[in-house]
Amino acid sequence: MSLTLGLTGMDPATETALKAAFDDGNARLGGAWRLVPEADADHVVVDMDSMYGPMSWLRLHAAGRHVIGLTSAPRTQTEFRLGRPFDGAQVAQLLADVARSVGVDLAAAPAATAATTVEDAPTTTSAAEGDSPAATVVVKTAVPVAAAAEVAEPDPVAELRDGPASTASPGAAATSVEEVAEAAEAVEIAAPVPDDFAAWLRPGALSGRVCFRSASGPTLFIDADNDSWHGPTPLNPLAGYFQGALEASDFAPVDAATWARETAGAGAQQPLARLRWLGGLLAGGGALLPGHDPAGRYALTKWPQTEREYPRHFRIATAMMKGPATVAEIAEASGIPGADVADFINANLATGYAEAVAEAPPVIEEPEKARSGGLLGRLRNR
């Protein structure tokens, strides 16, 4: 049975990332799927978080098509769900599940592990010096992907200790001790230590599974690698977590057994974007965060996931979807105080749902004399 997938209702960046993840995931399943235009696909991925995603789903659903919802929300009304953020492994699991639903079992499909080839260096040829280029034969050796990584990325520390590896190509420059030290120093400078809860929630600040305990509220279980967390659904009880500085030791690593046991009663899995959103909402204290022009114009890039605890936000979002506007203009259009509007903009800037919109340059009208060509031009036109 033909397994085909199409993409629709998403921005170019998301589509590019999803195509790359599809290529990776499909390779893990032996290339059983084909990526085709939406009109020719048996299953279609729709970005349910985008402005046009829900409309695309309604159109495809009415036509009897099979829809896969791409969303950061924990659930969706589509037949299948692909969560954000996604990678090749998640897409492979999704493709296997979808194939199984139509009677195709891809569990035993061979993974493409030897698709990578590495050219021997220097290139081996069968032509003697002076032979014509047409007689040259390039020799390539197929190796597993893991072995290719070892060949392509030698360990500079081992080379400094033991000397250059015997497999290194002639003429390769050895890494100096000074270069290694400078690289290590650059890494330390480029990675400042986070200081508050909002900073620790930024992508890359944490890794693995950790728990955060507080005497003033519930324990949060954070899966940084999957960009998700387990905890209470209401956000208001967590507001105090964003006050004061934190250390890395405040986030305790959790092993697999403890994670399975503790998260079972800690609350549903939720995207970390909700906590980042709350951090942005509380950060400004009724004013736009530093670096954002109070007189600038702001717009939503897509409809946000509004929280029930903040009913005013629906009216702010509705006003912002009409087009770029200043805080004062949004406040007037929505009937919500400007401080609440600024906090809402901060929250959605933190999650990528809002953006600052640059002012268009003014249109300069040509003087009447230039348009008509002056007195002589008017006389010619008579």
N, C-alpha and C positions, 0 to 999 in steps of 0.2 A: 504494500500500500504506500502511496506517495505521501510523504510528510513535508508539508510546505508551511512557511511562516512569513507573515508580512508585518510591517510596522506602519503606524499612523498616529496622528494627533500629538506629535512631540516636536520639540525644537531640534535644530541641526546638531547641537552638541550632545543631547541625549541620544539621538539616533546614531551618531558616530560611535559613542561609547557602547551602545547596545549591540551594534553590529560587531564590534570587536569582541564583546563577551559572547555573542552567538558563535563566532568563529572558534573561539576557545572551547566553549561548551560542546559544540557539535563535533569537534575533533575528538573530544573525550568519548563520544558515543559512536565513533567510527564513521562520521560524516553521513549519518542517516537522514539528516534534514537538509532542506534547501531553502535559502532566503529568496523570496520572489516578491514582485509588486503586490500591493494589498489586494487588488482585484483578482489575482490568481491564487491567493493563499487560502489554505484550509483553515488556518488559525491566524489571528491578527492580534498583535500586541498594541494596546492603546494606553497612552500616558494619561491616567485618570487624574493626575495632579495638575495637568495643564489646563489652560482656559478652554480649549476646544475638545479635550479628552472626553468629558461626559456626553457631549453632543455626538462625537464619533461613535461612542459605545451605543447610544440609542439608535443611531442609523444602522450599525452593523447588527445589533440585536434584533431590530425590526426585520432585517433581511435574512434572519436565521443563521447568521455567521457565528463561528466559535471565537470568543473574545478572551484575551488574557490581559488582565489589568495590571499596569505598572504603577505602583503607588507606595508612598511611605506610610500610609495608614495601615493599621493592623488587619483590616478586612476590606473587602470590596464586593460590589454586586456582580462582578464578572465570574465566569466559570472557573478561571484559574487566576492566581495572583503571583506577580513577581515583585518582591519587595525592594525598596531602596535602602541603602546602596546595594548594587548587584555586582556579581563577578562571574567568571566563566564557570565556576563550580555550581553556583546557584542556577545559572541558565541551563547547565547540563541536567541538573535534577528536575527542573521544570520541564525540559524537553522530554525527559524519560517518563515523567508523570503524564504528560499530555499524550505521548505515544501509547502508553499503557491504556489510556482511556478509550482509544480507538482500536484496541486489540493488538498492538505491536509492542513486544517486550524487548527493550534495548538494554536490559541489565547486563546481558552477556556480550554486548558488542565490544570488540577489541578497541582499546584506546590507541590513538595515534601517538606512539612514543618514539618512533624512529623517523619522524618526518624531517628532522633537521639534519642538514649535511654541513660539514666543515671542510673547507679546502685545506689540503696540506700546504704548509708553508716551509720552505719555498715550494712553488708549484713544480711538480715532477713532469717532465716532458720527454717525449721519445725522439725529438728532433735534435740533431747535433748542431753546434754553432755554425751559422751560415745557411742552414736549411731554410726553405721557404716557410712563411707563417702557416700555410695551409696544411703542412705536415705535423704541426704541433698538436699534441694530445694532452689535454688537461686532466689530471687524475684527481678525483674527489673521493673521500672516504666517508661513508655514512656511519654516524655514531649516534647513540642515544642522546636525548636532550640534556640529561644531567652531565654526561661526559663532555658534551660540547661546552657547557658552562665552565667546566674545569679547564678546558683548553683555552677558552677565550678570556678567562679572568684569573690569571695566576695570583697567588697570594704574595703581596709585596713584603710582608713581614717574614715569611719563610725564605724569600729570596735574599733578604738582608742577613738572615741568620746562616743559611746554608749555601748561599751563592745562587746564581741563576739556575733555573731548572733545566734539565738536559733536553727537554722538549721545546725549549724556547727557540724561536726562529733566529737565524744569524743576524747580528746587527741590532737586536732589540736593546733599547736603553734600559739600564737597571734603575730602579727607584732609589733615591738617596734617602738617608736618615732624616735630613732636613725637610724633604718633601713630605715624608710621612708625618713628621711633627707638625708641619704647617697645616696639613689636611685635618689632623685631629683637632688642632686649635680652631680651625675654621668651623668644624662641626659644632664645637662647644659654643662658639660665638653665635652661630646661626640658630641655636636652639635654646632660647631663654626659658627659665623655669616658670611655669604658670604660678599665679599668686592667689587667685580666688576660684570659687566653684565654676563660674562661667568660663574662665580661662582653661580649667582642666577638662571642660567638655568639648573644647575645640578639637577638630579632627587631628589625630596624631599625638595629642598630649598624653593620652592613656593608651595602654595596650592590654589585650587579653581580658579575662573576666575578673572584676574586682567588686568589692562591696564598700559602700560609704555609710557609716553609722553616725547618727546624731542623737544627742540626748533630748533634742527638742522636736523630733519627728521620726517618721518611719525609716527603716533601712532601705537603701537603694542598691540594687544589684545591676551593675553596668557591664555590658558586653561590648567593649570598645571596638573589637575587630568586626563585629556585625552591626555597629552603630545603633545599638538598641539597649533597653534597660527594662527592669521589672520593678514595679512599685505602684503606689496608689494612682488612680485615674485623676482625681482632683489635683490641681496644681497649687492652689492657694496654700495648703499646709507646707509646701516646700519653699515658700518665699524666703524664710529665714536662712536657708542653706546658702544663699547668694551674698551673705554679709560676712565680712572678715576674710582673712588669708588662710590658706590651706597648704599643707605639705604633702609630698608624695606618700608619706606614711599614713595619711588619713584614708588612703584607698588600699584596702587589704586584698591581696590576691585570693582567689577562690578556686579550689580544685573541682574537678568534674563531679565527684560524688556529692560534695557539699552544695555545689550549684544546683544540681537536680533536686536535692532535698529542700533547699531553702527557697528557691524561686517558685516551687509548686504553690506556696501559700503567700507569696509576696505581691501578687498582682500580675496582670497580663503583660506580655511583651509589648513594648511601645518603642517608637523611633526616638533616638536621642534628640532629634530636631525639636521635639516638644519642650525639652529642658533648655535647649539653646534659645528657643523662642521666649521662654519665661525669663531667662537671664537677660536677654535684650530688652524685654518689657520693663524690667526693674532697674536697669542700669542708668537710665537718663534722669530719673526723678522728675518727669514732666517736661524735659527739654531734650532736643535732639543731641545725640552723642557728639563729642568733639570730632571735628573733621567733616561734619555735615552742615551745610549752610542752612541756618534757620529761615532764610528767605528763599531758599531753593525750591525747586518743584520735584515732587516725588510721585511715583506711580507703582501699582502692583504689576508684577510680571505675569502672575496667574492668581487664581482665586485661592486664598489661604485656608487652612483648616482652622476655622474660628472656634474658640473655646466657649462652652456653655457658661462658664464662670464669669465671662466678660461679655454680657449681651450687647453692650454698646459697640463692640468691635464689628458686628455685622453691618451696622449703619456706616461706620467709617470705611469698611471695605467696599461697600456699595458705591460710596462717593468716589473713592480712589479708582475704581474700575472705569469710571467715565473718562479718565485721562489725567495727564500730569497736572499737579496743582500744588500750591504752597500749603503749609500747615494751616494758615489762617483761612485759606479758601476751602480746604477740606472740612475744617471746623464749622464754617458757615453753611456748607452744603449738607453736612450730616447732622447739625444741631448738637454736636458733642464738643465739650471744652477742648481748647488747643493743647492742654497738657496731656490729655488722654490720647489725642491724635499723634502727638510726638512720641509717646511711649509705644503706640501701636506701630508706627513707622520704624522705630528702633528694633522692635521684635522681629519684624519681617525683613529688615535689612540683615539681621543676624542669621536668618534662615534662607536668604536668597529669594524671598517672595516679593521684595520691593527693591526699587533702584532709584537713584537720583537721575533726573533727566536734565540734560544740558539745555540751556536756552538757545533757540534758533537765532542766528544772526539777523538783525533787522534788514528789511528790504528797502533799499535806497531808490527812491523814485527819481527818474531822470527829469531834469528841468524842462519846462515847456519849450524853451528855445532849442534844446538839444533834440527833443523829439520831432519838432517841426522843421528843423534845419534853419531856423532864424527867419528873418524878413524875406530873404531871397527864396527860401523854400516855400513860404506861404504864397509868394507871388507866382512861383512855378505851378503850384497846385491849383491855381484859379483857372 
